[in-house]
Amino acid sequence: MSKTPHLASTIPDAATRWAGSRWAWLIAVVVTASAIVVGIVTDFPSWWQTTVYSTAGLTSVVMLFLIQHTTNRASHAVLIKLDELVLATEGAREDFLDLEDREVHEQEDLHDRLIAEE
């Protein structure tokens, strides 16, 4: 088995755990306060603005991907748990399993059938 898929999940998981920690928050506050102090002392020169805007933009892009990774992981776990419940429930219809992988019109058709049966 290749290490790449494992690393592709391990690294974002570790980064997400770290980014959500109180230490990351504390570092962000200290860095932000330091940047503001440097800006005030240097009268907010263009290099300062470029540095702050670039850093904020790059950090936002990385955080966007980390948030999406975490959301996908949590959603996938919930879907697996729901599939397990459907499979364990007597009388449950298996055509609702993996509904998230179907086209929207198929989802709407199943929803309409479900509502019509009530």
Salt bridges, closest charged atoms under 4 A:
ASP13 OD1 - HIS69 NE2 2.66
ASP13 OD2 - ARG73 NH1 2.42
ASP95 OD2 - ARG113 NH2 2.82
ASP112 OD1 - HIS111 ND1 3.91
GLU117 OE1 - ARG93 NH1 2.60
